[in-house]
Amino acid sequence: MVKHWSKVEYLHQTVKNPNIVVKGTKSYYSDAWSGSFEESVVRYHYGDEYSLAHWQPAWPIDRLYIGDYVCIGAESVILMGGNNTHRNDWFSNYPFMEKIVESYRGKGGQTEQMGFDDLDSVPDELM
């Protein structure tokens, strides 16, 4: 496959992770210099093929919501930090095993912080 800046990956056609929600059909990723969107952009997010096959979470998993009309440039990175073991409200961000379940407690998703129950209740003009 030839890599070129004019080629894009339409996210609604390629995203497989059940924790990534793509609203609409127009959002795309320019994979001109890197791999696919899920392989190269979304990091530290449960729901990829390996994590689904090898471990079961003991906490609610954050979801990544991507609205319609979003373009994500080549080599962009989205760090999913809501479900992580590196607490930034502690003195150390080392993932202490005795506190691992507590560290995965939900910190509130973006839609909740905006005052909406879920992605469908967010007005289109805010997407």
N, C-alpha and C positions, 0 to 999 in steps of 0.2 A: 504494500500500500504506500502510495506517495504522500508525504507530508507537505502541506502547503497552507499558507495563512488564510486562503479563501475557503478551505474545507472546514465544515463544522459537524458537530455531533448533536442531534436533537435529543434533549434529555428525556422527553416522554417516550422515545423509542428505545433507549438504551439502559436506563436506570433499572436495576434489579433489586437493590437493597430495599426491604420493606419499610425501613425507617427514613427513607428519603421520599418525600412527597413532592411531585412535580405537578403544578396546577397549569393546565392549558397545554398547548402544543407548539408554542413559539420559542420557548427558552432553549438556548443552545450553548455549547462549549466549543471553543476553538482549540482543537488538539493538535495544532500545527507542529509543536516541538516536543510533545510529551505523549503519554498514553491516554487512555480513555478517562472520562470524568471521574468515575468511581475509583479507578486504579490510581490516578495521579492527584486528584484535587481533594477529595473528602478523606480526612485523616482521623484516626482514633474514633471510629464510629462502628458500633456493633451492628451487624446485619449483612456484612460481606460474606462471601462463600466460606471462608476459613472460620470466622467466628461462629457462624451458624452451625458448622459441623463439629466444632471442638469445645464449646463451652456454653453453659446456660446462665444467664444473668440472674442475680438475686435482687433486682431492683428495677424500677421502671426505666426504660430507655428513652433518651431524648430523640426527637425527630428533627430532621432538616427539612424545612419547607422552602420550596423554590416557586415563586410566582410565575405568571405568564409574562412574556416580554423581558426576560432576563438573559443577558449575554455574559458569559464568564470567559475571560481571556485565557490564552495558553499560559501554562505554568502558574496559574492561580492556586492558592491553597486555602481550604476551609477547615479549620481545626474545630472539631466538635469537642467542646470542653465541659458540657453540662454533666456528663457521666464520666467523671475521671477520678482517679485515686490520688491525684496531686492537689490536695486542698490548698487554696490560697488564703484561707482564713486562719490557718495555723502558723506557728512560728517556722515550721519546716514543711516543705511540700513533698517530703519523702513518703511513699505509700506504705505506711505501717500496716502490717498484715492483721494485727488485732483490731484495727479500725477500718478495715477494708469495706465492710458492708455499710457502715455509717457514712463512709466517704462517697458512696454512690447514691446517697439520698438525693432526690430531685431538688434542683435549685430553682425551678420555674422556667418554663420555656418562653420563647420570645412572644408568642401570641398571648400568653397569660400576663406577661409584663406589660403588654400594650392594652390589656383589659378585655381581651376577647377569649372565648372558650376554646375555639379551634380555628383552623385556617379558613374554613368555609364562612365563618362569621366576620372575617376581616373584610371591610369594604374594598371593592376592586381598585379604587383610586389609591389605596395604600399599598397595593401589591406591586 
